Amino acid sequence: MKKTLFGVGLIIAGCIGVALGNLEETIYYTSQIGAAERNFHQGAAYYMFWAYILIGFASVIADQMKAKKKKGR
């Protein structure tokens, strides 16, 4: 159960981080400087939050698979 809660926390944190990264990109492109240059690059934190989402899903799936194995015995 702890791994499931940990995984859900990572998924939520990752979703918030990715949403903030997308908002940052949108604000950049709607500003006067961003509209002229069109060369925005996401930072490392944006991809780290994607990793949070993937690790969170892996943690939830692994914990659920362990729970099914314990019930079968």
N, CA, C and O atoms as CSV, one atom per row, in Angstrom:
chain,resi,resn,atom,element,x,y,z
A,1,MET,N,N,0.827,-1.199,0.000
A,1,MET,CA,C,0.000,0.000,0.000
A,1,MET,C,C,0.868,1.257,0.000
A,1,MET,O,O,0.511,2.268,-0.605
A,2,LYS,N,N,2.015,1.182,0.688
A,2,LYS,CA,C,2.894,2.355,0.731
A,2,LYS,C,C,3.441,2.689,-0.649
A,2,LYS,O,O,3.542,3.859,-1.019
A,3,LYS,N,N,3.798,1.646,-1.417
A,3,LYS,CA,C,4.323,1.887,-2.761
A,3,LYS,C,C,3.253,2.484,-3.673
A,3,LYS,O,O,3.557,3.305,-4.539
A,4,THR,N,N,2.016,2.076,-3.479
A,4,THR,CA,C,0.936,2.626,-4.290
A,4,THR,C,C,0.750,4.108,-3.993
A,4,THR,O,O,0.623,4.916,-4.913
A,5,LEU,N,N,0.734,4.465,-2.726
A,5,LEU,CA,C,0.591,5.878,-2.357
A,5,LEU,C,C,1.784,6.700,-2.838
A,5,LEU,O,O,1.625,7.831,-3.297
A,6,PHE,N,N,2.973,6.126,-2.729
A,6,PHE,CA,C,4.171,6.801,-3.222
A,6,PHE,C,C,4.068,7.013,-4.732
A,6,PHE,O,O,4.395,8.089,-5.232
A,7,GLY,N,N,3.615,5.992,-5.455
A,7,GLY,CA,C,3.463,6.099,-6.900
A,7,GLY,C,C,2.428,7.132,-7.300
A,7,GLY,O,O,2.634,7.897,-8.242
A,8,VAL,N,N,1.319,7.152,-6.586
A,8,VAL,CA,C,0.276,8.146,-6.880
A,8,VAL,C,C,0.802,9.554,-6.613
A,8,VAL,O,O,0.504,10.482,-7.365
A,9,GLY,N,N,1.575,9.714,-5.557
A,9,GLY,CA,C,2.181,11.014,-5.271
A,9,GLY,C,C,3.128,11.453,-6.381
A,9,GLY,O,O,3.141,12.623,-6.763
A,10,LEU,N,N,3.917,10.521,-6.897
A,10,LEU,CA,C,4.808,10.852,-8.009
A,10,LEU,C,C,4.029,11.223,-9.255
A,10,LEU,O,O,4.409,12.147,-9.975
A,11,ILE,N,N,2.944,10.513,-9.518
A,11,ILE,CA,C,2.128,10.821,-10.694
A,11,ILE,C,C,1.526,12.221,-10.577
A,11,ILE,O,O,1.546,12.988,-11.540
A,12,ILE,N,N,0.999,12.550,-9.417
A,12,ILE,CA,C,0.406,13.879,-9.217
A,12,ILE,C,C,1.459,14.968,-9.342
A,12,ILE,O,O,1.231,15.979,-10.006
A,13,ALA,N,N,2.620,14.766,-8.704
A,13,ALA,CA,C,3.692,15.761,-8.797
A,13,ALA,C,C,4.167,15.919,-10.236
A,13,ALA,O,O,4.427,17.034,-10.690
A,14,GLY,N,N,4.280,14.808,-10.951
A,14,GLY,CA,C,4.706,14.869,-12.345
A,14,GLY,C,C,3.718,15.602,-13.218
A,14,GLY,O,O,4.110,16.383,-14.085
A,15,CYS,N,N,2.438,15.360,-13.000
A,15,CYS,CA,C,1.409,16.043,-13.792
A,15,CYS,C,C,1.418,17.547,-13.538
A,15,CYS,O,O,1.260,18.339,-14.466
A,16,ILE,N,N,1.601,17.932,-12.297
A,16,ILE,CA,C,1.664,19.361,-11.976
A,16,ILE,C,C,2.895,19.994,-12.618
A,16,ILE,O,O,2.813,21.092,-13.169
A,17,GLY,N,N,4.029,19.311,-12.550
A,17,GLY,CA,C,5.257,19.832,-13.141
A,17,GLY,C,C,5.171,19.971,-14.648
A,17,GLY,O,O,5.622,20.971,-15.206
A,18,VAL,N,N,4.598,18.979,-15.313
A,18,VAL,CA,C,4.442,19.047,-16.768
A,18,VAL,C,C,3.472,20.162,-17.140
A,18,VAL,O,O,3.693,20.876,-18.119
A,19,ALA,N,N,2.410,20.317,-16.376
A,19,ALA,CA,C,1.450,21.391,-16.648
A,19,ALA,C,C,2.107,22.758,-16.505
A,19,ALA,O,O,1.856,23.657,-17.308
A,20,LEU,N,N,2.947,22.918,-15.484
A,20,LEU,CA,C,3.650,24.193,-15.316
A,20,LEU,C,C,4.641,24.431,-16.456
A,20,LEU,O,O,4.805,25.563,-16.909
A,21,GLY,N,N,5.295,23.376,-16.916
A,21,GLY,CA,C,6.198,23.518,-18.058
A,21,GLY,C,C,5.467,23.924,-19.322
A,21,GLY,O,O,5.958,24.749,-20.092
A,22,ASN,N,N,4.291,23.344,-19.538
A,22,ASN,CA,C,3.484,23.720,-20.703
A,22,ASN,C,C,2.975,25.147,-20.582
A,22,ASN,O,O,2.910,25.873,-21.575
A,23,LEU,N,N,2.612,25.552,-19.370
A,23,LEU,CA,C,2.168,26.933,-19.155
A,23,LEU,C,C,3.304,27.911,-19.427
A,23,LEU,O,O,3.096,28.968,-20.021
A,24,GLU,N,N,4.509,27.548,-18.987
A,24,GLU,CA,C,5.675,28.401,-19.230
A,24,GLU,C,C,5.911,28.572,-20.735
A,24,GLU,O,O,6.201,29.674,-21.200
A,25,GLU,N,N,5.787,27.488,-21.482
A,25,GLU,CA,C,5.977,27.555,-22.927
A,25,GLU,C,C,4.897,28.413,-23.583
A,25,GLU,O,O,5.188,29.191,-24.492
A,26,THR,N,N,3.668,28.275,-23.132
A,26,THR,CA,C,2.573,29.067,-23.684
A,26,THR,C,C,2.784,30.556,-23.421
A,26,THR,O,O,2.582,31.390,-24.303
A,27,ILE,N,N,3.189,30.871,-22.208
A,27,ILE,CA,C,3.442,32.286,-21.876
A,27,ILE,C,C,4.582,32.831,-22.716
A,27,ILE,O,O,4.533,33.976,-23.164
A,28,TYR,N,N,5.604,32.023,-22.931
A,28,TYR,CA,C,6.737,32.471,-23.743
A,28,TYR,C,C,6.297,32.784,-25.164
A,28,TYR,O,O,6.662,33.822,-25.718
A,29,TYR,N,N,5.508,31.881,-25.760
A,29,TYR,CA,C,5.108,32.095,-27.141
A,29,TYR,C,C,4.087,33.206,-27.310
A,29,TYR,O,O,3.973,33.769,-28.399
A,30,THR,N,N,3.347,33.534,-26.270
A,30,THR,CA,C,2.381,34.631,-26.394
A,30,THR,C,C,2.991,35.980,-26.047
A,30,THR,O,O,2.356,37.014,-26.257
A,31,SER,N,N,4.215,35.989,-25.517
A,31,SER,CA,C,4.876,37.268,-25.245
A,31,SER,C,C,5.454,37.819,-26.543
A,31,SER,O,O,5.533,37.110,-27.547
A,32,GLN,N,N,5.855,39.083,-26.518
A,32,GLN,CA,C,6.386,39.712,-27.724
A,32,GLN,C,C,7.710,39.082,-28.149
A,32,GLN,O,O,7.960,38.907,-29.341
A,33,ILE,N,N,8.551,38.744,-27.189
A,33,ILE,CA,C,9.859,38.175,-27.521
A,33,ILE,C,C,9.684,36.762,-28.070
A,33,ILE,O,O,10.284,36.425,-29.091
A,34,GLY,N,N,8.878,35.935,-27.418
A,34,GLY,CA,C,8.697,34.552,-27.842
A,34,GLY,C,C,8.021,34.431,-29.188
A,34,GLY,O,O,8.329,33.522,-29.959
A,35,ALA,N,N,7.095,35.346,-29.484
A,35,ALA,CA,C,6.390,35.288,-30.758
A,35,ALA,C,C,7.337,35.583,-31.912
A,35,ALA,O,O,7.140,35.086,-33.020
A,36,ALA,N,N,8.361,36.388,-31.660
A,36,ALA,CA,C,9.307,36.737,-32.718
A,36,ALA,C,C,10.387,35.666,-32.880
A,36,ALA,O,O,10.791,35.370,-34.005
A,37,GLU,N,N,10.855,35.087,-31.789
A,37,GLU,CA,C,12.010,34.187,-31.883
A,37,GLU,C,C,11.633,32.741,-32.176
A,37,GLU,O,O,12.286,32.102,-33.000
A,38,ARG,N,N,10.624,32.217,-31.542
A,38,ARG,CA,C,10.168,30.829,-31.748
A,38,ARG,C,C,11.270,29.804,-31.500
A,38,ARG,O,O,11.432,28.870,-32.285
A,39,ASN,N,N,12.026,29.966,-30.420
A,39,ASN,CA,C,13.095,29.012,-30.131
A,39,ASN,C,C,13.079,28.587,-28.661
A,39,ASN,O,O,14.127,28.547,-28.016
A,40,PHE,N,N,11.922,28.277,-28.141
A,40,PHE,CA,C,11.804,27.876,-26.740
A,40,PHE,C,C,12.243,26.425,-26.573
A,40,PHE,O,O,11.852,25.561,-27.358
A,41,HIS,N,N,13.053,26.158,-25.556
A,41,HIS,CA,C,13.474,24.802,-25.232
A,41,HIS,C,C,13.114,24.524,-23.787
A,41,HIS,O,O,13.391,25.332,-22.900
A,42,GLN,N,N,12.493,23.375,-23.556
A,42,GLN,CA,C,12.134,22.998,-22.185
A,42,GLN,C,C,13.409,22.736,-21.391
A,42,GLN,O,O,14.419,22.284,-21.930
A,43,GLY,N,N,13.334,23.032,-20.100
A,43,GLY,CA,C,14.459,22.769,-19.213
A,43,GLY,C,C,14.492,21.313,-18.778
A,43,GLY,O,O,13.602,20.527,-19.103
A,44,ALA,N,N,15.532,20.974,-18.041
A,44,ALA,CA,C,15.702,19.599,-17.570
A,44,ALA,C,C,14.597,19.202,-16.594
A,44,ALA,O,O,14.223,18.031,-16.530
A,45,ALA,N,N,14.077,20.152,-15.843
A,45,ALA,CA,C,13.029,19.847,-14.862
A,45,ALA,C,C,11.764,19.320,-15.541
A,45,ALA,O,O,11.073,18.467,-14.984
A,46,TYR,N,N,11.462,19.814,-16.717
A,46,TYR,CA,C,10.283,19.346,-17.458
A,46,TYR,C,C,10.379,17.847,-17.726
A,46,TYR,O,O,9.411,17.114,-17.529
A,47,TYR,N,N,11.536,17.400,-18.171
A,47,TYR,CA,C,11.730,15.979,-18.465
A,47,TYR,C,C,11.844,15.155,-17.190
A,47,TYR,O,O,11.492,13.976,-17.177
A,48,MET,N,N,12.332,15.768,-16.123
A,48,MET,CA,C,12.379,15.085,-14.833
A,48,MET,C,C,10.954,14.786,-14.361
A,48,MET,O,O,10.702,13.718,-13.804
A,49,PHE,N,N,10.032,15.706,-14.576
A,49,PHE,CA,C,8.649,15.481,-14.176
A,49,PHE,C,C,8.006,14.377,-15.014
A,49,PHE,O,O,7.158,13.642,-14.509
A,50,TRP,N,N,8.391,14.247,-16.281
A,50,TRP,CA,C,7.920,13.115,-17.075
A,50,TRP,C,C,8.438,11.813,-16.488
A,50,TRP,O,O,7.731,10.806,-16.469
A,51,ALA,N,N,9.677,11.838,-16.008
A,51,ALA,CA,C,10.234,10.651,-15.359
A,51,ALA,C,C,9.454,10.328,-14.086
A,51,ALA,O,O,9.225,9.156,-13.786
A,52,TYR,N,N,9.043,11.350,-13.336
A,52,TYR,CA,C,8.214,11.126,-12.146
A,52,TYR,C,C,6.935,10.372,-12.510
A,52,TYR,O,O,6.535,9.440,-11.812
A,53,ILE,N,N,6.307,10.776,-13.592
A,53,ILE,CA,C,5.069,10.127,-14.008
A,53,ILE,C,C,5.326,8.658,-14.345
A,53,ILE,O,O,4.580,7.778,-13.915
A,54,LEU,N,N,6.375,8.401,-15.111
A,54,LEU,CA,C,6.677,7.021,-15.505
A,54,LEU,C,C,7.051,6.158,-14.302
A,54,LEU,O,O,6.596,5.019,-14.198
A,55,ILE,N,N,7.866,6.681,-13.400
A,55,ILE,CA,C,8.245,5.933,-12.206
A,55,ILE,C,C,7.027,5.696,-11.318
A,55,ILE,O,O,6.895,4.631,-10.715
A,56,GLY,N,N,6.144,6.678,-11.236
A,56,GLY,CA,C,4.922,6.532,-10.447
A,56,GLY,C,C,4.038,5.421,-10.974
A,56,GLY,O,O,3.534,4.607,-10.200
A,57,PHE,N,N,3.843,5.376,-12.291
A,57,PHE,CA,C,3.038,4.296,-12.872
A,57,PHE,C,C,3.696,2.942,-12.645
A,57,PHE,O,O,3.011,1.964,-12.345
A,58,ALA,N,N,5.005,2.874,-12.785
A,58,ALA,CA,C,5.705,1.612,-12.558
A,58,ALA,C,C,5.561,1.157,-11.109
A,58,ALA,O,O,5.393,-0.033,-10.846
A,59,SER,N,N,5.625,2.087,-10.181
A,59,SER,CA,C,5.488,1.751,-8.763
A,59,SER,C,C,4.085,1.240,-8.450
A,59,SER,O,O,3.924,0.260,-7.722
A,60,VAL,N,N,3.086,1.895,-8.993
A,60,VAL,CA,C,1.703,1.475,-8.748
A,60,VAL,C,C,1.455,0.088,-9.351
A,60,VAL,O,O,0.858,-0.775,-8.707
A,61,ILE,N,N,1.908,-0.117,-10.567
A,61,ILE,CA,C,1.699,-1.414,-11.221
A,61,ILE,C,C,2.427,-2.526,-10.476
A,61,ILE,O,O,1.870,-3.607,-10.282
A,62,ALA,N,N,3.666,-2.275,-10.057
A,62,ALA,CA,C,4.431,-3.296,-9.336
A,62,ALA,C,C,3.758,-3.654,-8.012
A,62,ALA,O,O,3.705,-4.826,-7.641
A,63,ASP,N,N,3.252,-2.662,-7.306
A,63,ASP,CA,C,2.597,-2.933,-6.028
A,63,ASP,C,C,1.287,-3.692,-6.223
A,63,ASP,O,O,0.946,-4.561,-5.421
A,64,GLN,N,N,0.560,-3.366,-7.277
A,64,GLN,CA,C,-0.691,-4.072,-7.538
A,64,GLN,C,C,-0.442,-5.524,-7.948
A,64,GLN,O,O,-1.232,-6.409,-7.619
A,65,MET,N,N,0.653,-5.765,-8.663
A,65,MET,CA,C,0.982,-7.134,-9.051
A,65,MET,C,C,1.371,-7.962,-7.823
A,65,MET,O,O,1.040,-9.145,-7.749
A,66,LYS,N,N,2.065,-7.359,-6.865
A,66,LYS,CA,C,2.420,-8.063,-5.633
A,66,LYS,C,C,1.172,-8.391,-4.825
A,66,LYS,O,O,1.083,-9.457,-4.216
A,67,ALA,N,N,0.214,-7.477,-4.819
A,67,ALA,CA,C,-1.022,-7.709,-4.065
A,67,ALA,C,C,-1.804,-8.879,-4.658
A,67,ALA,O,O,-2.399,-9.658,-3.913
A,68,LYS,N,N,-1.813,-9.014,-5.960
A,68,LYS,CA,C,-2.524,-10.120,-6.603
A,68,LYS,C,C,-1.839,-11.447,-6.316
A,68,LYS,O,O,-2.510,-12.461,-6.127
A,69,LYS,N,N,-0.501,-11.453,-6.280
A,69,LYS,CA,C,0.221,-12.686,-5.988
A,69,LYS,C,C,-0.039,-13.155,-4.564
A,69,LYS,O,O,-0.163,-14.356,-4.321
A,70,LYS,N,N,-0.123,-12.223,-3.622
A,70,LYS,CA,C,-0.376,-12.578,-2.225
A,70,LYS,C,C,-1.778,-13.143,-2.043
A,70,LYS,O,O,-1.969,-14.050,-1.233
A,71,LYS,N,N,-2.751,-12.636,-2.764
A,71,LYS,CA,C,-4.128,-13.126,-2.653
A,71,LYS,C,C,-4.254,-14.529,-3.225
A,71,LYS,O,O,-5.060,-15.327,-2.748
A,72,GLY,N,N,-3.463,-14.833,-4.244
A,72,GLY,CA,C,-3.548,-16.132,-4.887
A,72,GLY,C,C,-2.997,-17.260,-4.013
A,72,GLY,O,O,-3.362,-18.416,-4.229
A,73,ARG,N,N,-2.159,-16.979,-3.065
A,73,ARG,CA,C,-1.541,-18.026,-2.232
A,73,ARG,C,C,-2.431,-18.445,-1.145
A,73,ARG,O,O,-2.070,-19.315,-0.352
